[in-house]
Amino acid sequence: MFTRFQRFYNSIKVVADVVGIAAAFALAYVTRFSVFPWDSIPSPDDTLATLGLALVIFPLVFKQSNLYTTNRLRSHVGEVFEVFKATVLGTLVLVAVSYFVRERYSRGTLALFSAYTFVVIAFVRLISRAIFNELRRRGFNVKTILVVGAGSLGQRVVDTIHAHRELGFKVVGLLSRHPAKVGTIVHGIPVLGVFRAIDAVLDETRVDQVVLA
């Protein structure tokens, strides 16, 4: 279920990026030749070919830059910085490819396109992160965690996860080295077994991630 949802979410991100890239290109074209009209306008064929290259190159570069990989712990600033790096790389690849396969396209348009793409994609990513953070706070799209360790460090892990519900993690159990703790409740989380019982616990409990504490 979770894997299917993740694939669906990633496909939505790809579609949103393609739409954003197309919008950024159209806005760059209008800005360049309406606001700064001192240059010959490229032919429709050249414009459509460059747009087509952009719609192929940028999603591929974003994929290689892990922008379609789930990273709940990445900060908002980190997300924007990754988008910036991927946009710069995508622009360089677009310029290089268009140089070899067609006549050189308007540099002013490409520069504006790069800036608009960064702004549009970063804005879309931040909005989507805010929406999904709120959904995770409400218990949607949550990953379950088993914490190996019920001591002070394990309890700190539990407290941190409880304090950041927007990350979408839920601790379903703890493992302890002390048999006497099995069956007790630590910070609201049940101790399901001892360390050596981890295989049995994983067989009986739905766990997405294991954290060693």
MIZAZA-330076 format. One record per residue: residue in one letter; y, x, z of N, C-alpha, C in turn; residue number from 1. Coordinates in Angstrom, 2 decimals. Atoms other than C-alpha are relative to their C-alpha. Last residue first. Example, Ala and Ser with C-alpha at 12.3 -4.5 7.8 and 13.67 -1.06 7.14 Angstrom:
2
ATOM  code  n.north   n.east     n.up  ca.north  ca.east    ca.up  c.north   c.east     c.up  pos
ATOM     s    -1.19    -0.82    -0.06     -1.06    13.67     7.14     1.09    -0.77     0.73    2
ATOM     a    -1.19     0.89     0.00     -4.50    12.30     7.80     1.20     0.90     0.00    1
! end
This chain:
213
ATOM  code  n.north   n.east     n.up  ca.north  ca.east    ca.up  c.north   c.east     c.up  pos
ATOM     a    -1.04    -0.25    -1.00      3.34    19.29    19.60    -0.64     0.70     1.20  213
ATOM     l     0.52    -0.87    -1.07      1.38    19.08    16.38     1.13     0.33     0.96  212
ATOM     v    -0.99    -0.98    -0.48      2.54    16.09    14.30    -0.63     0.79     1.14  211
ATOM     v     0.36    -0.55    -1.31     -0.05    14.16    12.27     1.04     1.06     0.35  210
ATOM     q    -0.31    -1.40    -0.25      1.11    11.96     9.40    -0.44     0.37     1.41  209
ATOM     d    -0.51    -0.62     1.22      0.13     8.68     7.75     0.26     1.49     0.20  208
ATOM     v    -0.98    -1.06    -0.27     -2.15     7.38    10.53     0.43     0.59    -1.34  207
ATOM     r    -0.74    -0.29     1.23     -4.15     4.14    10.51     1.12     0.97     0.31  206
ATOM     t    -1.43     0.36    -0.02     -6.36     4.40    13.58     0.66     0.36    -1.32  205
ATOM     e    -0.19     1.33    -0.58    -10.18     4.35    13.92     1.45    -0.50    -0.12  204
ATOM     d     0.88     0.99     0.64    -11.13     7.23    11.64     0.31    -1.42     0.46  203
ATOM     l    -0.49     0.21     1.36     -8.09     9.25    12.72    -0.86    -0.99    -0.76  202
ATOM     v    -1.24     0.77    -0.08     -9.06     8.76    16.38     0.54    -0.30    -1.40  201
ATOM     a     0.35     1.38    -0.33    -12.64     9.89    15.70     1.24    -0.88     0.04  200
ATOM     d     0.69     0.60     1.14    -11.46    13.04    13.94    -0.33    -1.47     0.25  199
ATOM     i    -0.96     0.37     1.04     -8.90    13.78    16.67    -0.68    -0.64    -1.20  198
ATOM     a     0.37     1.33     0.52    -11.48    13.64    19.47     0.87    -0.42    -1.17  197
ATOM     r     1.23    -0.12     0.79    -11.27    17.40    20.12    -0.47    -1.34    -0.58  196
ATOM     f    -0.19    -0.70     1.26     -7.64    17.03    21.18    -1.25    -0.03    -0.88  195
ATOM     v    -0.26    -1.43    -0.17     -8.29    14.40    23.81     0.05     0.67    -1.37  194
ATOM     g     1.16    -0.86    -0.19     -7.97    10.68    23.29     0.42     1.43     0.26  193
ATOM     l     1.22     0.53     0.61     -5.79     7.70    22.51    -1.23     0.86     0.21  192
ATOM     v     0.76    -1.24     0.22     -2.85     8.38    24.84    -1.39    -0.43    -0.46  191
ATOM     p     1.30    -0.21    -0.65     -0.85     5.18    24.41    -0.59     1.37    -0.34  190
ATOM     i     1.00    -0.30     1.02      2.88     5.33    23.55    -1.35     0.24     0.69  189
ATOM     g     0.30     1.19     0.78      5.57     3.66    25.69    -1.07     0.18    -1.05  188
ATOM     h    -1.22     0.42     0.71      6.99     6.94    26.96    -0.28    -1.16    -0.95  187
ATOM     v    -1.02    -1.02    -0.15      3.45     8.03    27.91     1.20    -0.38    -0.87  186
ATOM     i    -1.14     0.22     0.89      0.93     5.24    28.47     1.06     1.05     0.30  185
ATOM     t    -1.30     0.22    -0.62     -2.47     6.04    29.97     1.07    -0.20    -1.07  184
ATOM     g    -0.14     1.39    -0.44     -5.84     5.52    28.33     1.31    -0.29     0.69  183
ATOM     v     0.48     0.93     1.01     -6.62     9.25    28.09     0.04    -1.43     0.56  182
ATOM     k    -1.13     0.73     0.60     -4.46    11.15    30.58    -0.44    -1.05    -1.00  181
ATOM     a    -0.51     0.98    -0.96     -7.42    12.18    32.78     1.15    -0.83    -0.58  180
ATOM     p     0.73     1.27     0.08     -9.08    13.83    29.78     0.55    -1.07     0.93  179
ATOM     h     0.53     0.40    -1.30     -6.33    16.51    29.73    -0.72    -1.35    -0.11  178
ATOM     r     1.07    -0.94    -0.35     -5.73    18.23    26.38    -0.70    -0.40     1.30  177
ATOM     s    -0.28    -0.91    -1.11     -3.82    15.19    25.23    -1.16     0.96     0.20  176
ATOM     l     1.21    -0.68    -0.45     -3.63    13.16    22.03     0.38     1.00     1.08  175
ATOM     l    -0.09    -1.40    -0.41     -0.84    10.67    21.46    -1.41     0.51     0.28  174
ATOM     g     0.86    -0.52    -1.05     -0.66     7.36    19.63     0.23     1.47     0.26  173
ATOM     v     1.03     0.98    -0.37      1.03     5.04    17.17    -0.92     0.52     1.09  172
ATOM     v     1.09    -0.69    -0.69      4.31     6.93    16.79    -1.01    -1.05     0.46  171
ATOM     k     0.45     0.72    -1.19      6.46     5.10    14.24    -1.18     0.74     0.60  170
ATOM     f     1.22    -0.52    -0.61      8.55     6.81    11.57    -0.34    -0.82     1.25  169
ATOM     g     1.18     0.76     0.38     11.08     5.15     9.24    -1.31     0.57     0.51  168
ATOM     l     0.87    -0.90     0.77     13.91     7.68     9.33    -1.31    -0.69    -0.38  167
ATOM     e    -0.36     0.09     1.41     16.30     4.89    10.37    -0.85     0.92    -0.88  166
ATOM     r     0.88     0.95     0.67     14.40     4.70    13.67     0.33    -0.15    -1.48  165
ATOM     h    -0.38    -0.02     1.42     16.14     7.83    14.84    -0.93    -0.90    -0.79  164
ATOM     a    -1.46    -0.03     0.12     16.18     7.61    18.65     0.48    -0.05    -1.45  163
ATOM     h    -0.55     1.28    -0.45     12.55     6.50    18.83     1.52    -0.06    -0.18  162
ATOM     i     0.36     1.00     1.00     11.54     9.49    16.70     0.54    -1.37     0.39  161
ATOM     t    -0.81    -0.26     1.20     13.46    11.86    18.96    -0.29    -1.04    -1.07  160
ATOM     d    -1.37     0.43    -0.26     11.96    10.33    22.12     0.88     0.17    -1.24  159
ATOM     v    -0.02     1.46    -0.06      8.42    10.66    20.74     1.42    -0.51     0.20  158
ATOM     v     0.20     0.47     1.37      8.98    14.30    19.76     0.08    -1.53    -0.04  157
ATOM     r    -1.28    -0.18     0.70     10.43    15.00    23.20    -0.10    -0.48    -1.44  156
ATOM     q    -0.89     1.07    -0.43      7.33    13.47    24.79     1.36     0.11    -0.66  155
ATOM     g     0.42     1.23     0.64      5.14    15.78    22.72     0.88    -1.18     0.37  154
ATOM     l    -0.38    -0.10     1.40      7.18    18.76    23.87    -0.40    -1.26    -0.76  153
ATOM     s    -1.45     0.15     0.13      6.98    17.73    27.54     0.44     0.05    -1.46  152
ATOM     g    -0.83    -0.66    -1.00      3.24    17.16    27.43     1.47    -0.19    -0.28  151
ATOM     a    -0.63     1.04    -0.83      1.27    14.59    25.43     0.85     0.61     1.11  150
ATOM     g    -0.71    -0.59    -1.12      0.24    16.84    22.55     0.73    -1.08     0.78  149
ATOM     v     1.00    -0.79    -0.72     -1.10    15.96    19.13     0.72     0.78     1.08  148
ATOM     v    -0.53    -1.22    -0.59      1.31    13.25    17.99    -1.11     0.68     0.79  147
ATOM     l     0.80    -0.35    -1.17     -0.14    10.64    15.61     0.52     1.34     0.52  146
ATOM     i     0.16    -1.40    -0.41      2.46     9.24    13.24    -0.91     0.08     1.22  145
ATOM     t     0.57    -0.14    -1.33      2.76     6.01    11.26    -0.33     1.45     0.30  144
ATOM     k     1.15    -0.90    -0.04      5.11     5.76     8.30    -0.47     0.16     1.44  143
ATOM     v     0.14    -0.91    -1.14      7.41     2.73     8.09    -1.26     0.84    -0.13  142
ATOM     n     0.26    -1.32     0.60      8.48     0.97     4.88    -0.10     1.08     1.08  141
ATOM     f     0.54     0.03     1.35     10.02    -1.99     6.76    -0.18     1.42    -0.52  140
ATOM     g     1.45    -0.08     0.03     10.40    -2.00    10.54    -0.64    -0.04    -1.36  139
ATOM     r     0.56     1.33    -0.19     13.97    -3.27    10.85    -1.52    -0.02    -0.12  138
ATOM     r    -0.34     0.41    -1.37     15.30     0.25    11.35    -0.61    -1.36     0.33  137
ATOM     r     0.94    -0.68    -0.90     13.39     1.11     8.17     0.30    -0.32     1.46  136
ATOM     l     1.30     0.66     0.10     15.30    -1.55     6.24    -1.02     0.65     0.94  135
ATOM     e    -0.09     1.26    -0.72     18.59    -0.16     7.53    -1.32    -0.76    -0.04  134
ATOM     n    -0.10    -0.31    -1.42     17.68     3.35     6.45     0.05    -1.28     0.83  133
ATOM     f     1.35    -0.24    -0.49     16.56     1.95     3.12    -0.01     0.42     1.46  132
ATOM     i     0.77     1.24     0.03     19.97     0.42     2.44    -1.39     0.21     0.59  131
ATOM     a    -0.51     0.87    -1.05     21.88     3.51     3.56    -0.80    -1.30     0.07  130
ATOM     r     0.44    -0.54    -1.29     19.65     5.76     1.45     0.48    -0.90     1.14  129
ATOM     s     1.42     0.33    -0.15     20.19     3.50    -1.58    -0.55     0.52     1.31  128
ATOM     i     0.12     1.44    -0.23     23.97     3.66    -1.14    -1.46    -0.38     0.24  127
ATOM     l    -0.47     0.26    -1.36     23.88     7.45    -0.75    -0.11    -1.49     0.34  126
ATOM     r     0.98    -0.51    -0.97     21.70     7.85    -3.84     0.43    -0.30     1.44  125
ATOM     v     1.18     0.87     0.03     23.91     5.56    -5.96    -1.02     0.45     1.03  124
ATOM     f    -0.36     1.30    -0.60     27.06     7.44    -4.91    -1.21    -0.93     0.07  123
ATOM     a    -0.14    -0.22    -1.45     25.48    10.85    -5.61     0.34    -1.32     0.70  122
ATOM     i     1.35    -0.16    -0.56     24.30     9.64    -9.03     0.07     0.20     1.51  121
ATOM     v     0.77     1.25     0.11     27.73     8.27    -9.99    -1.35     0.13     0.69  120
ATOM     v    -0.60     1.02    -0.85     29.78    11.22    -8.70    -0.86    -1.26     0.00  119
ATOM     f     0.14    -0.38    -1.42     27.48    13.87   -10.16     0.53    -1.10     0.91  118
ATOM     t     1.42     0.15    -0.35     27.25    12.06   -13.49    -0.23     0.34     1.47  117
ATOM     y     0.28     1.42    -0.23     31.03    11.68   -13.66    -1.46    -0.22     0.42  116
ATOM     a    -0.69     0.43    -1.23     31.55    15.41   -13.19    -0.30    -1.46     0.32  115
ATOM     s     0.64    -0.65    -1.14     28.90    16.36   -15.77     0.62    -0.47     1.32  114
ATOM     f     1.30     0.63    -0.21     30.20    13.81   -18.26    -0.71     0.59     1.21  113
ATOM     l    -0.26     1.27    -0.69     33.75    15.11   -17.85    -1.31    -0.72     0.31  112
ATOM     a    -0.50    -0.35    -1.34     32.55    18.61   -18.71     0.29    -1.27     0.82  111
ATOM     l     1.14    -0.42    -0.82     30.44    17.27   -21.58     0.44     0.37     1.41  110
ATOM     t     0.81     1.18    -0.31     33.40    15.36   -23.01    -1.16     0.37     0.90  109
ATOM     g    -0.73     0.81    -0.97     35.66    18.40   -22.77    -0.79    -1.23     0.42  108
ATOM     r     0.17    -0.60    -1.33     33.03    20.56   -24.45     0.73    -0.79     1.08  107
ATOM     s    -1.28    -0.16    -0.69     32.87    18.25   -27.47    -0.21     0.53     1.42  106
ATOM     y    -0.71     1.24    -0.29     29.44    18.75   -29.04     1.26     0.32     0.79  105
ATOM     r    -0.53     0.05    -1.36     28.21    21.97   -30.64     0.83    -1.25     0.21  104
ATOM     e    -1.28    -0.66    -0.13     26.33    21.25   -33.85     0.54    -0.18     1.42  103
ATOM     r    -1.06     0.68     0.73     22.73    20.23   -33.37     1.28     0.83     0.09  102
ATOM     v     0.56     1.05     0.87     19.34    21.59   -32.24     1.06    -0.73    -0.82  101
ATOM     f     1.04    -0.47     0.91     20.32    24.98   -30.80    -0.49    -1.08    -0.97  100
ATOM     y    -0.51    -1.12     0.80     23.66    24.12   -29.21    -1.03     0.42    -1.05   99
ATOM     s    -0.83     0.58     1.05     22.37    20.72   -28.03     0.57     1.09    -0.91   98
ATOM     v     0.85     0.70     0.97     19.57    22.48   -26.15     0.83    -0.56    -1.14   97
ATOM     a     0.85    -0.95     0.71     21.86    24.98   -24.44    -0.82    -0.67    -1.08   96
ATOM     v    -0.85    -0.81     0.88     24.55    22.43   -23.54    -0.85     0.96    -0.82   95
ATOM     l    -0.50     0.86     1.08     21.95    19.99   -22.19     0.84     0.80    -0.98   94
ATOM     v     1.12     0.21     0.93     20.23    22.73   -20.17     0.44    -0.83    -1.19   93
ATOM     l     0.25    -1.27     0.69     23.54    23.79   -18.64    -1.14    -0.14    -1.00   92
ATOM     t    -1.08    -0.22     0.96     24.42    20.17   -17.85    -0.22     1.28    -0.79   91
ATOM     g     0.21     0.90     1.13     21.03    19.55   -16.23     1.06     0.19    -1.07   90
ATOM     l     1.12    -0.51     0.79     21.44    22.64   -14.06    -0.24    -0.86    -1.22   89
ATOM     v    -0.46    -1.23     0.65     24.89    21.52   -12.89    -1.10     0.57    -0.89   88
ATOM     t    -0.95     0.38     1.05     23.61    18.02   -12.21     0.50     1.22    -0.75   87
ATOM     a     0.77     0.52     1.13     20.55    19.32   -10.31     0.91    -0.39    -1.16   86
ATOM     k     0.73    -1.10     0.64     22.73    21.47    -8.07    -0.76    -0.48    -1.23   85
ATOM     f    -0.97    -0.91     0.64     25.14    18.61    -7.35    -0.73     1.12    -0.74   84
ATOM     v    -0.45     0.67     1.23     22.30    16.14    -6.68     0.98     0.89    -0.76   83
ATOM     e     1.12    -0.08     0.95     20.77    18.60    -4.20     0.37    -0.68    -1.32   82
ATOM     f     0.05    -1.38     0.49     24.18    18.98    -2.50    -1.14     0.17    -1.01   81
ATOM     v    -1.10    -0.18     0.95     24.56    15.19    -2.24    -0.04     1.41    -0.59   80
ATOM     e     0.30     0.80     1.20     21.12    14.86    -0.62     1.07     0.20    -1.07   79
ATOM     g     1.05    -0.69     0.74     21.83    17.69     1.81    -0.36    -0.72    -1.27   78
ATOM     v    -0.63    -1.16     0.64     25.11    16.06     2.83    -1.02     0.78    -0.82   77
ATOM     h    -0.83     0.51     1.09     23.29    12.77     3.46     0.67     1.16    -0.75   76
ATOM     s    -1.25     0.63    -0.40     20.68    14.63     5.51     0.75    -0.53    -1.22   75
ATOM     r    -1.15    -0.59     0.68     17.12    15.30     4.35     1.26    -0.77     0.39   74
ATOM     l    -0.74    -0.83    -0.94     14.60    14.18     6.98     1.22     0.67    -0.64   73
ATOM     r    -0.75     0.83    -0.94     13.35    11.25     4.92     0.87     0.84     0.93   72
ATOM     n    -0.33    -0.94    -1.07     12.35    13.49     2.03     0.90    -0.73     1.00   71
ATOM     t    -0.51     0.57    -1.26     10.58    11.42    -0.61     0.24     1.10     1.02   70
ATOM     t     0.96    -0.21    -1.08     10.25    13.29    -3.90     0.61    -0.52     1.30   69
ATOM     y     0.85     1.18    -0.04     12.22    11.91    -6.83    -1.12     0.16     1.02   68
ATOM     l    -0.84     1.13    -0.37     15.08    14.37    -6.36    -0.79    -1.31     0.01   67
ATOM     n     0.56     0.78    -1.12     12.52    17.16    -6.28     0.90    -1.13     0.46   66
ATOM     s    -0.80    -0.33    -1.18     14.61    19.48    -8.50    -0.41    -0.81     1.22   65
ATOM     q     0.30    -1.39    -0.36     11.92    19.35   -11.19     0.76     0.44     1.25   64
ATOM     k     1.38    -0.01    -0.48     12.25    15.55   -11.18    -0.39     1.41     0.44   63
ATOM     f     0.01     0.61    -1.33     16.04    15.77   -11.41    -1.40     0.02     0.59   62
ATOM     v    -0.55    -1.00    -0.92     15.68    18.21   -14.33     0.02    -0.55     1.42   61
ATOM     l     0.99    -1.07    -0.13     13.37    15.78   -16.12     0.48     1.08     0.97   60
ATOM     p     1.10     0.44    -0.87     15.72    12.85   -15.38    -1.08     1.07     0.19   59
ATOM     f    -0.42     0.14    -1.40     18.64    14.92   -16.77    -1.10    -0.56     0.90   58
ATOM     i    -0.09    -1.26    -0.74     16.96    16.15   -19.95     0.29    -0.23     1.48   57
ATOM     v     1.32    -0.63    -0.15     15.79    12.84   -21.45     0.07     1.19     0.96   56
ATOM     l     0.87     0.96    -0.66     18.88    10.68   -21.01    -1.42     0.51     0.17   55
ATOM     a    -0.37     0.09    -1.43     21.07    13.69   -21.79    -0.95    -0.92     0.75   54
ATOM     l     0.44    -1.22    -0.66     19.24    14.33   -25.07     0.28    -0.05     1.50   53
ATOM     g     1.46     0.05    -0.08     19.71    10.71   -26.09    -0.57     1.23     0.69   52
ATOM     l     0.36     0.94    -1.07     23.41    10.88   -25.23    -1.51    -0.08     0.17   51
ATOM     t    -0.30    -0.69    -1.25     23.77    13.99   -27.38    -0.33    -0.89     1.20   50
ATOM     a     1.01    -1.05    -0.18     21.99    12.27   -30.29     0.22     0.73     1.32   49
ATOM     l     1.26     0.63    -0.41     24.11     9.14   -29.88    -1.09     1.03     0.24   48
ATOM     t    -0.17     0.59    -1.34     27.34    11.14   -29.94    -1.31    -0.60     0.50   47
ATOM     d    -0.04    -1.09    -0.98     26.27    13.32   -32.88     0.09    -0.55     1.43   46
ATOM     d     1.33    -0.62    -0.04     25.25    10.26   -34.90    -0.05     1.12     1.03   45
ATOM     p     0.91     0.81    -0.83     28.45     8.39   -33.99    -1.39     0.62     0.11   44
ATOM     s     0.63     1.08     0.74     30.49    11.29   -35.41    -0.91    -0.81     0.92   43
ATOM     p     1.32    -0.33     0.57     32.57    13.31   -32.99    -0.58    -1.21    -0.73   42
ATOM     i     1.05     0.74    -0.69     36.25    12.29   -32.60    -1.35     0.34    -0.63   41
ATOM     s     0.77     0.87     0.89     38.66    14.94   -33.80    -1.14    -0.64     0.77   40
ATOM     d     1.15    -0.70     0.56     40.89    16.23   -31.05    -0.73    -0.97    -0.90   39
ATOM     w    -0.38    -1.04     0.95     44.13    15.30   -29.34    -1.23     0.78    -0.48   38
ATOM     p     0.44     0.26     1.37     43.18    11.94   -27.84     0.30     1.11    -1.00   37
ATOM     f    -0.37    -1.29     0.60     43.24    12.88   -24.14    -0.40    -0.01    -1.48   36
ATOM     v    -1.04    -0.58    -0.85     43.27     9.48   -22.36     0.50     1.33    -0.58   35
ATOM     s    -1.05     1.00    -0.18     41.41     7.69   -25.14     1.16     0.57     0.81   34
ATOM     f    -0.63     0.33     1.29     39.17    10.40   -26.59     0.98    -1.16     0.07   33
ATOM     r    -0.36    -1.14     0.84     38.14    12.21   -23.42     0.79    -0.41    -1.23   32
ATOM     t    -1.05    -0.80    -0.63     38.25     9.29   -21.01     0.48     1.09    -0.95   31
ATOM     v    -1.23     0.78     0.03     36.29     6.98   -23.32     1.16     0.80     0.57   30
ATOM     y    -0.41     0.15     1.40     33.61     9.62   -23.94     1.34    -0.74    -0.09   29
ATOM     a    -0.53    -1.31     0.43     33.40    10.54   -20.25     0.52    -0.08    -1.43   28
ATOM     l    -1.28    -0.18    -0.66     33.02     6.86   -19.29     0.65     1.32    -0.41   27
ATOM     a    -0.95     0.91     0.64     30.26     6.37   -21.87     1.40     0.17     0.59   26
ATOM     f    -0.28    -0.51     1.34     28.46     9.50   -20.62     1.03    -0.89    -0.71   25
ATOM     a    -0.84    -1.19    -0.13     28.76     8.42   -16.99     0.37     0.56    -1.36   24
ATOM     a    -1.34     0.46    -0.35     27.42     4.95   -17.83     0.97     1.18     0.12   23
ATOM     a    -0.57     0.65     1.18     24.42     6.44   -19.64     1.43    -0.47     0.28   22
ATOM     i    -0.30    -1.07     0.97     23.75     8.79   -16.72     0.64    -0.59    -1.25   21
ATOM     g    -1.17    -0.74    -0.47     24.01     5.92   -14.21     0.42     1.09    -0.97   20
ATOM     v    -1.16     0.88     0.18     21.60     3.74   -16.21     1.28     0.72     0.41   19
ATOM     v    -0.21     0.12     1.45     19.12     6.62   -16.43     1.21    -0.88    -0.29   18
ATOM     d    -0.60    -1.24     0.48     19.55     7.38   -12.72     0.29    -0.07    -1.49   17
ATOM     a    -1.40    -0.04    -0.46     18.98     3.74   -11.73     0.69     1.27    -0.50   16
ATOM     v    -0.75     0.97     0.80     15.82     3.63   -13.88     1.48     0.02     0.39   15
ATOM     v    -0.10    -0.53     1.35     14.51     6.84   -12.28     0.84    -0.93    -0.88   14
ATOM     k    -0.97    -1.10    -0.02     15.33     5.60    -8.77     0.18     0.58    -1.41   13
ATOM     i    -1.33     0.60    -0.11     13.54     2.29    -9.44     1.07     1.09    -0.02   12
ATOM     s    -0.31     0.53     1.32     10.48     4.23   -10.65     1.37    -0.67     0.00   11
ATOM     n    -0.37    -1.12     0.87     10.56     6.23    -7.42     0.35    -0.48    -1.40   10
ATOM     y    -1.33    -0.47    -0.40     10.63     3.04    -5.33     0.47     1.14    -0.90    9
ATOM     f    -0.97     1.01     0.44      7.68     1.59    -7.25     1.42     0.46     0.32    8
ATOM     r    -0.09    -0.11     1.46      5.69     4.80    -6.80     1.02    -0.99    -0.55    7
ATOM     q    -0.73    -1.22     0.30      6.52     4.78    -3.09     0.15     0.20    -1.50    6
ATOM     f    -1.43     0.24    -0.22      5.50     1.13    -2.79     0.81     1.24    -0.36    5
ATOM     r    -0.48     0.87     1.08      2.14     1.88    -4.38     1.49    -0.27     0.15    4
ATOM     t    -0.08    -0.81     1.22      1.62     4.83    -2.03     0.52    -0.84    -1.16    3
ATOM     f    -1.19    -0.84    -0.11      2.48     2.68     1.02     0.18     0.82    -1.28    2
ATOM     m    -1.20     0.84     0.00      0.00     0.00     0.00     1.25     0.87     0.00    1
! end
